[in-house]
């Protein structure tokens, strides 16, 4: 998700409120003018008219109700297409339901606190103003999407020349997209290249955001392409042929005059992503406040026990130690130092033979001699991990997510391991409550992938609530296993 898409949604929320506020206030003031009373015959006693302060509070309540209804009908969904007709339908449904609920409330109360003409015309004028603002905002969004830094780069896979040419013709009319790569074989008798060659072609081409598959033949490499798109965080859209229409019983969306079925890697997108971030900010802020006395105590004890910094953030040469986050973006993770200073490189040299996870990207040292006495205690109860709350607050990590791994470990990842970079790493996660250090690396990857695919807020809460109980229960040899 690109930044301009998020800003567009917040602009639309603000402009919807502005449209309601302006519409209601305009008619409130217009209703009391001499023109409205004398020329239109709308005689009213201004002394019995609702005071503006009370009216303003009513408008705020009306706007809040509109937001609830708009969310209910999907008007603020990130997946809503960037065409006015889709937004018009959502706004129409929302305004109809919004006005109906308001009049139902007045009916139950058996009174309207001010002129009914204001209520009726205000809802109608709000509808028109919201549609007008949304049209302007969509123009802004589409213009932003056409900028070089925001344009969506597309890889097209095709076997039917006529279908390909028609699709490209439609695509050329949309300035938000640009076809930068093409895998085409219009000779039906020829064999496709191996998937290895396909992958090399994509890797050597410009980075793509979307793969559009126009090839409806079943024997082409569907599963391999899906896996490639999934593990490399590329959106995959499949344009089905007549056989696929017979096999599936669901609605297709028509984009560029073609029906498309789009697959995305995770449920964690759009509003879910924003709400998870808000939860991370509130949760990390609260926990930092609660644990601040403990942070101070541990910092003092670390300095008293051994020489070196409080946090383990630099290697033996003084260079930053990077962890790899979402989209493989490196960041410095804060963690209390639990080892002797300048002993990080020993895991790859003198302690290499004690690695419990030989053959996997991760390194786990049993009975690690580098760990201090205080460090063993901190690791046993995961106290050394608490400074990662700062990373959560800064936005590099989340409270719940895949484990953040070292840069040198990630360099040894296989292709299917890359799926964990679809979302932000977390302080705790599904592997941590399902075996912790007893799990092998592949089992960790499976659990993290399952978490990403099946994410829900309930699952996050379940993991967070279960983590403290797991921390205080020994799991096999975890107390003796060095953690990174």
C-alpha positions in Angstrom: 0.0 0.0 0.0 1.4 3.4 -1.1 1.4 6.5 1.0 -0.9 8.5 -1.3 -3.6 5.8 -1.0 -3.6 6.1 2.8 -3.7 10.0 2.6 -6.5 9.8 0.1 -8.7 7.9 2.5 -8.2 10.3 5.3 -8.8 13.2 3.0 -12.1 11.6 2.0 -13.2 11.2 5.7 -12.4 14.8 6.4 -14.2 16.1 3.2 -17.3 14.0 4.1 -17.5 15.8 7.4 -16.9 19.2 5.7 -19.7 18.4 3.2 -22.1 17.6 6.0 -21.1 20.6 8.1 -21.4 23.1 5.2 -24.7 21.6 4.0 -26.5 21.7 7.3 -25.1 25.1 8.3 -26.0 26.7 5.0 -29.6 25.6 5.2 -29.8 26.5 8.9 -28.7 30.0 8.1 -30.7 30.2 4.9 -33.9 29.1 6.7 -33.8 32.2 8.9 -33.2 34.8 6.1 -36.0 37.1 5.0 -35.8 35.6 1.5 -36.7 32.2 2.8 -39.5 33.5 5.0 -41.1 36.1 2.7 -40.4 34.9 -0.8 -40.7 31.2 -0.3 -43.4 31.5 2.3 -41.3 29.6 4.9 -42.7 31.5 7.9 -41.2 30.5 11.3 -40.9 31.9 14.7 -37.1 32.5 15.1 -37.6 32.7 18.9 -38.6 29.0 18.9 -35.8 28.1 16.5 -33.1 25.7 17.8 -30.1 27.7 19.2 -27.0 27.4 17.0 -25.0 25.7 19.7 -27.5 22.9 20.0 -27.8 22.7 16.2 -24.0 22.3 15.9 -24.0 19.4 18.4 -26.8 17.8 16.4 -24.6 18.1 13.2 -21.7 16.5 15.0 -23.9 13.5 16.0 -25.3 13.3 12.5 -21.7 13.2 11.0 -20.7 10.5 13.5 -23.7 8.4 12.4 -22.8 8.9 8.8 -19.3 7.6 9.4 -20.7 4.5 11.1 -23.0 3.9 8.1 -20.3 4.6 5.6 -18.0 2.1 7.2 -20.8 -0.4 7.2 -21.5 -0.2 3.5 -17.8 -0.3 2.6 -17.4 3.3 1.5 -14.1 3.7 3.3 -12.6 0.4 2.1 -9.1 0.5 0.6 -10.2 -2.1 -2.0 -12.9 0.2 -3.4 -12.2 0.9 -7.1 -11.0 4.3 -8.1 -14.1 5.1 -10.3 -16.9 7.5 -9.3 -19.6 4.9 -10.1 -18.4 2.6 -7.3 -18.2 5.5 -4.8 -21.6 6.9 -6.0 -23.2 3.6 -5.1 -21.6 3.5 -1.6 -22.5 7.2 -0.9 -26.1 6.6 -2.1 -26.6 3.6 0.1 -25.0 5.4 3.1 -27.1 8.5 2.7 -30.3 6.6 2.3 -29.6 4.5 5.4 -28.3 7.5 7.3 -31.4 9.6 6.6 -33.7 6.7 7.3 -32.1 6.1 10.7 -32.3 9.8 11.6 -36.0 10.1 10.7 -36.7 6.8 12.5 -35.2 8.4 15.6 -37.4 11.5 15.2 -40.4 9.3 14.7 -39.8 7.4 17.9 -39.1 10.7 19.8 -42.3 12.1 18.2 -40.8 15.4 17.7 -38.4 17.3 15.4 -36.3 19.8 17.3 -36.2 22.2 14.4 -37.6 22.8 10.9 -38.3 19.6 9.0 -37.4 21.3 5.8 -33.9 21.8 7.1 -33.5 18.1 7.9 -34.8 17.0 4.5 -32.9 19.4 2.3 -29.7 19.1 4.5 -29.5 15.3 3.8 -30.1 15.9 0.1 -27.5 18.7 -0.1 -25.0 16.7 1.9 -25.4 13.8 -0.6 -24.7 16.1 -3.6 -21.7 17.8 -1.8 -20.2 14.6 -0.7 -20.4 13.2 -4.3 -18.9 16.5 -5.7 -16.0 16.4 -3.2 -15.4 12.7 -3.9 -15.2 13.4 -7.6 -12.5 16.0 -7.0 -10.7 13.8 -4.7 -10.6 10.9 -7.1 -9.1 13.2 -9.7 -6.4 14.0 -7.2 -5.8 10.4 -6.4 -5.6 9.3 -10.0 -3.3 12.2 -10.8 -1.1 11.1 -7.8 -1.1 7.5 -9.0 0.2 8.7 -12.4 3.3 10.2 -10.9 6.5 8.4 -11.7 7.2 7.4 -8.1 3.6 6.1 -7.6 2.9 4.4 -11.0 2.1 0.7 -10.8 4.5 -1.5 -12.7 3.0 -4.5 -14.4 4.3 -7.8 -15.7 2.0 -9.4 -18.3 2.0 -13.1 -19.1 0.3 -14.0 -22.3 -0.2 -16.7 -24.9 -3.1 -15.4 -27.0 -1.8 -12.5 -29.2 -5.3 -11.0 -29.9 -6.2 -11.0 -26.2 -2.9 -9.6 -25.3 -3.2 -6.7 -27.8 -6.7 -5.9 -26.6 -5.6 -5.9 -23.0 -2.6 -3.7 -23.7 -4.8 -1.3 -25.7 -7.1 -0.9 -22.6 -4.1 -0.6 -20.3 -2.6 2.2 -22.4 -5.6 4.3 -21.6 -4.9 4.2 -17.9 -2.0 6.4 -16.9 -1.8 4.8 -13.4 -0.3 1.6 -14.8 2.7 0.9 -17.0 3.6 -2.5 -18.5 7.3 -2.8 -17.9 7.8 -6.6 -18.5 6.3 -9.2 -20.7 6.4 -13.0 -20.8 4.8 -14.0 -24.1 4.7 -17.0 -26.3 2.1 -16.8 -29.0 3.1 -20.0 -30.7 0.8 -22.6 -29.1 3.0 -25.5 -30.4 6.1 -24.2 -28.6 6.9 -25.1 -25.0 7.2 -22.5 -22.3 10.6 -21.9 -20.8 11.2 -23.5 -17.4 10.1 -21.6 -14.3 13.7 -21.0 -13.5 14.1 -19.1 -16.7 10.8 -17.2 -15.9 12.1 -16.2 -12.5 15.5 -15.1 -13.9 13.6 -13.0 -16.5 11.5 -11.3 -13.8 14.6 -10.7 -11.5 16.5 -9.2 -14.3 13.7 -6.9 -15.4 12.4 -3.8 -13.6 10.7 -4.4 -10.3 7.1 -5.1 -10.7 4.1 -4.5 -8.4 1.5 -6.6 -10.2 1.5 -9.8 -12.3 -1.4 -10.0 -14.8 -1.8 -13.5 -16.1 -3.7 -13.7 -19.4 -2.9 -17.3 -20.0 -5.9 -19.5 -19.3 -4.2 -22.8 -20.2 -4.1 -25.1 -17.1 -0.7 -26.6 -17.9 1.1 -23.3 -17.6 3.0 -22.8 -14.3 0.1 -21.4 -12.2 1.2 -22.8 -8.8 4.8 -21.6 -9.4 3.8 -18.1 -10.4 1.4 -17.9 -7.4 4.2 -19.0 -5.0 6.6 -16.5 -6.6 4.1 -13.6 -6.2 3.2 -14.7 -2.7 6.8 -14.9 -1.4 7.9 -11.7 -3.2 4.9 -9.6 -2.1 3.7 -9.0 -5.7 -0.1 -8.7 -6.4 -1.3 -11.4 -8.8 -4.3 -10.9 -11.0 -5.6 -13.7 -13.1 -7.8 -13.0 -16.2 -9.7 -16.3 -16.6 -10.9 -17.9 -19.8 -14.3 -19.6 -20.4 -13.2 -22.8 -18.7 -12.4 -20.9 -15.5 -15.8 -19.2 -15.5 -17.5 -22.6 -15.5 -15.4 -23.8 -12.6 -15.9 -20.9 -10.2 -19.1 -19.6 -8.7 -18.3 -16.0 -7.6 -18.4 -12.5 -9.0 -15.5 -11.1 -10.9 -14.6 -7.5 -11.0 -14.3 -5.9 -14.5 -11.1 -3.9 -14.8 -10.0 -2.4 -18.2 -12.9 -4.3 -19.8 -11.6 -7.7 -18.6 -12.7 -9.8 -15.7 -10.0 -10.2 -13.1 -9.5 -12.3 -10.0 -6.9 -10.8 -7.7 -5.1 -12.6 -4.9 -3.3 -10.9 -2.0 -0.9 -12.4 0.5 -2.5 -11.4 3.7 -5.7 -10.2 5.4 -3.6 -7.6 7.1 -4.1 -4.7 4.8 -6.1 -1.5 4.5 -8.0 -0.5 7.7 -6.7 -3.6 9.5 -3.2 -2.4 9.0 -4.0 1.1 10.3 -5.9 -0.2 13.3 -3.1 -2.6 14.1 -0.6 0.3 14.0 -2.8 2.4 16.3 -3.0 -0.6 18.7 0.8 -0.9 18.6 1.3 2.8 19.4 -1.1 2.7 22.3 0.1 -0.7 23.6 3.8 0.1 23.4 3.3 3.6 25.0 1.5 2.0 27.9 4.0 -0.8 28.4 7.0 1.6 28.2 5.4 3.7 30.9 4.7 0.6 33.1 8.2 -0.9 32.6 10.2 2.3 32.8 11.4 1.6 36.4 12.5 -1.9 35.3 14.3 -0.4 32.3 16.3 1.9 34.6 17.1 -0.9 37.1 18.3 -3.3 34.4 20.4 -0.6 32.8 22.2 0.1 36.1 22.8 -3.7 36.7 24.2 -4.2 33.2 26.7 -1.4 33.7 27.7 -2.7 37.1 28.3 -6.3 36.0 30.4 -5.8 32.9 31.9 -3.2 30.7 30.1 -2.2 27.5 26.9 -0.5 26.4 23.4 -1.1 27.9 21.9 -2.0 24.5 23.1 -4.7 22.1 23.0 -2.7 18.9 26.5 -2.8 17.5 28.9 -5.5 16.4 32.5 -6.0 17.5 33.7 -3.4 15.0 31.3 -0.8 16.2 29.0 -1.1 13.2 25.2 -1.1 13.6 23.6 -4.6 13.9 20.7 -4.6 11.5 17.6 -6.8 11.7 15.4 -7.2 8.6 11.8 -5.9 8.7 8.8 -5.6 6.4 9.7 -5.5 2.7 13.3 -6.5 3.8 13.9 -3.0 5.2 16.8 -3.1 7.6 16.5 -1.4 11.1 18.4 -1.4 14.4 16.6 -3.4 17.1 16.9 -2.3 20.7 17.8 -5.1 23.1 19.5 -5.3 26.5 23.0 -6.6 26.3 23.2 -10.0 27.8 26.7 -11.0 26.6 30.2 -9.9 27.3 31.1 -6.9 25.2 32.6 -7.5 21.7 31.8 -11.2 21.6 29.1 -11.2 18.8 31.4 -12.6 16.1 32.3 -15.7 18.2 29.0 -17.3 17.0 30.6 -17.7 13.6 34.1 -18.6 14.7 35.1 -20.4 17.9 31.5 -21.3 18.8 30.5 -22.4 15.4 30.6 -26.1 16.3 28.1 -25.6 19.1 25.4 -24.3 16.7 22.1 -26.2 17.4 20.6 -25.2 14.1 23.3 -26.3 11.6 21.9 -26.3 8.1 19.4 -23.5 8.8 19.9 -19.7 8.4 19.6 -19.2 12.2 22.3 -19.7 14.8 21.6 -21.1 18.3 24.4 -21.7 20.7 23.9 -24.2 23.5 25.5 -23.2 26.9 26.7 -20.0 25.4 29.9 -18.9 27.4 29.4 -15.3 26.2 26.3 -14.8 28.3 26.8 -13.1 31.7 25.1 -14.1 34.9 22.6 -11.3 34.7 22.2 -12.0 31.0 21.0 -15.6 31.7 18.3 -14.2 34.1 17.2 -11.6 31.5 17.0 -14.2 28.8 15.2 -16.7 30.9 12.3 -14.2 31.4 12.6 -12.4 28.1 13.4 -9.1 29.9 16.2 -8.5 27.4 13.4 -8.2 24.7 11.5 -5.4 26.4 13.4 -2.5 24.8 11.9 -3.6 21.5 8.8 -1.7 22.6 10.8 1.4 21.4 11.0 -0.2 17.9 7.2 -0.8 18.0 6.6 2.9 18.9 8.9 4.0 16.1 7.1 1.8 13.6 9.9 -0.7 12.8 8.1 -3.6 14.6 4.7 -4.6 15.9 3.7 -6.1 19.2 2.8 -9.4 17.4 4.5 -10.7 14.2 7.3 -12.9 12.8 10.6 -12.9 14.7 13.1 -10.3 13.4 16.2 -12.0 12.1 19.7 -10.7 11.6 20.9 -9.5 8.2 23.5 -12.2 7.8 20.8 -14.9 8.6 18.4 -13.5 6.1 21.0 -13.6 3.4 20.9 -17.5 3.7 17.0 -17.6 3.4 15.5 -19.8 0.7 12.8 -18.3 -1.5 9.8 -19.6 0.5 11.2 -18.0 3.7 10.7 -14.5 2.3 6.9 -14.6 3.0 7.6 -13.5 6.6 8.7 -10.1 5.3 5.1 -9.4 4.1 4.3 -7.7 7.5 6.3 -6.1 10.3 8.2 -8.4 12.7 6.9 -8.6 16.2 8.1 -8.8 19.8 6.1 -12.0 20.2 4.4 -14.3 17.8 2.8 -17.7 17.1 6.2 -19.6 17.3 7.0 -17.9 20.6 3.9 -19.4 22.2 4.1 -22.7 20.4 7.5 -24.0 21.5 9.8 -21.0 21.5 13.4 -22.1 21.1 12.5 -25.8 20.9 11.2 -25.2 17.4 13.4 -25.8 14.3 13.6 -23.0 11.8 11.3 -24.5 9.2 8.6 -25.0 11.9 8.9 -21.3 12.8 8.5 -20.2 9.2 5.3 -22.4 8.9 3.8 -20.9 12.0 4.7 -17.3 11.0 3.3 -17.9 7.5 0.0 -19.3 9.0 -0.2 -16.2 11.2 0.2 -13.8 8.2 -2.4 -15.7 6.1 -5.0 -16.1 8.9 -4.4 -12.8 10.9 -7.2 -11.5 13.0 -7.3 -9.1 16.0 -8.5 -11.9 18.1 -5.4 -13.9 17.2 -3.2 -11.0 18.2 -4.9 -10.6 21.6 -4.7 -14.4 22.1 -0.9 -14.4 21.5 -0.4 -11.3 23.7 -2.3 -12.8 26.6 -0.6 -16.1 26.3 2.9 -14.8 26.0 3.5 -13.9 29.7 2.3 -17.4 30.8 4.7 -19.1 28.3 7.6 -16.9 29.4 7.4 -18.2 33.0 7.2 -21.9 31.9 10.4 -23.8 30.9 10.3 -25.3 27.4 12.8 -28.1 27.2 16.3 -26.5 26.9 15.2 -23.0 26.3 16.8 -21.6 29.4 20.1 -22.9 28.2 19.8 -21.9 24.6 21.3 -18.6 23.5 18.9 -16.3 21.8 19.5 -13.6 19.2 
